[in-house]
């Protein structure tokens, strides 16, 4: 058995049998990956949670089979996300977007940074709706897709609104939540139709 320690972001946590959890995580060099971690009731052990930035020591069998987490070390937990249901929904949606549309290895470092900064903003700052819109925009743009030329440029009278959301800091946003939500949905539908993004 060989092992490696990975710094990563937890994007999914699903039951797997009676004694394990399947973790889906984003790693800044390889992109999306998965491993199994044993459930524990120990008070001295930190259980993985969604949106955690962490280090996982992973063992890999020689035959290339299932990977297991030997050790889990929490770096940052974005606790503020869970304090508001709508914030949690938006964070889960961004995590799902990345899970369903994993970045190629060459885009993984930037996608990791965007996701980490977006989750931190949702946890600590106002306007998680605008944070989601900005995060999704940046992930699509970094993937090399012509989102500025083909989506933003064809928004008509909404182009200035979208531009202001993207350029203003979260604590200076003036656009109402309904407008931001509609623009986010519009951007998602464009991504699904034009660049074949799979929506959650």
ABEGO torsion letter per residue (X at the ends): XBBBBBBBBBABBBBBEAABBBBBBBBAAAEBBBBBBBBBABAABBBBBBGBBBBBBBBBBAAGBBBBBABBBBABBBAAAAABAAAAAAAAAAAAAAAABBBBAAAAAAAAAAAAAAAAAAAABBGAAAAAAAAAAAAAAAAGBBAAAAAAAAAEAAAAAAAAAAABBAAABABBAAAAAAAAAAAAAAAAAAAGBBBX
